[in-house]
Every structure is written in structure tokens, then in C-alpha cells.
Amino acid sequence: MPKSGTVVIATAGRDKDGLFAVLTTDDKWAFIADGKRRPLERPKRKSLRHLRETGVCLDPSAMATNRELRRVLQKLRNTIT
């Protein structure tokens, strides 16, 4: 189960192959945001079965604003792919 700040890749749905940061989780769901299509104020509820962890965990300061979150995820996307 991913913790808050974990970077994940969506494996199903409209946002498939998208890079997101986990904000919170419960038993079956994770609330994820990318700072652009899904801002921090309006996170996406996604099933844990449809997420793949990347092994990267973000600092809380990297998730303070949508702009900072976009910047960090863009850098990670360049290194992962």
C-alpha cells in the first residue's frame, strides 16, 4: 500500500501511464494528483489495483503547490522514461 508522497504510475483508465503523487490512501482507494489535470485541491480517487509504485517518495515540500508538484513529476518522468 503506497504511503503519502509516493510517486505512482496509473495502469488503467483515462489517465493510463500518467505519473501521479499519492496524497492519501485507505483500504481500497488512493487519492492522487499531478498538479495539472488533477490539482491538489481536486484529487482523483483511484483503486489501488490500478496503480504501480515507482519506488520514489516525495518530500512534503514538493507537494506544497501544484506548480512545485508539476515540476518534480516532470523531472521524474524524464529520468524514468
Residue pairs with C-beta under 8 A, 6 or more apart in sequence:
1 25
1 48
2 8
2 22
2 25
2 30
2 48
2 51
2 53
3 22
3 25
3 57
4 22
4 23
4 24
4 25
5 21
5 22
5 57
5 58
5 59
5 60
5 62
5 63
6 21
6 22
6 53
6 54
6 56
6 57
6 58
7 19
7 20
7 21
7 22
7 53
7 54
7 56
7 57
7 58
7 73
7 76
8 19
8 20
8 21
8 22
8 30
8 32
8 51
8 52
8 53
8 54
9 17
9 18
9 19
9 20
9 51
9 52
9 54
10 16
10 17
10 18
10 20
10 32
10 46
10 50
10 51
11 17
11 50
11 51
11 52
12 50
13 46
13 50
15 37
15 38
15 44
15 46
18 34
19 34
19 54
19 73
19 76
19 77
19 80
20 32
20 33
20 34
20 38
20 44
20 46
20 51
20 73
21 32
21 33
21 34
21 58
21 62
21 63
21 69
21 72
21 73
22 30
22 31
22 32
22 51
23 30
23 31
23 32
23 33
23 40
23 43
23 63
24 30
24 31
25 31
25 48
28 47
28 48
29 45
29 46
29 47
29 48
30 45
30 46
30 47
30 48
30 51
31 43
31 44
31 45
31 46
32 38
32 43
32 44
32 46
32 51
33 39
33 40
33 42
33 43
33 44
33 63
33 66
33 69
34 69
34 70
34 73
35 65
35 66
35 67
35 68
35 69
35 70
35 73
36 66
36 70
38 44
39 66
40 63
40 65
40 66
40 69
54 76
54 80
56 76
58 72
61 68
62 68
62 69
62 72
63 69
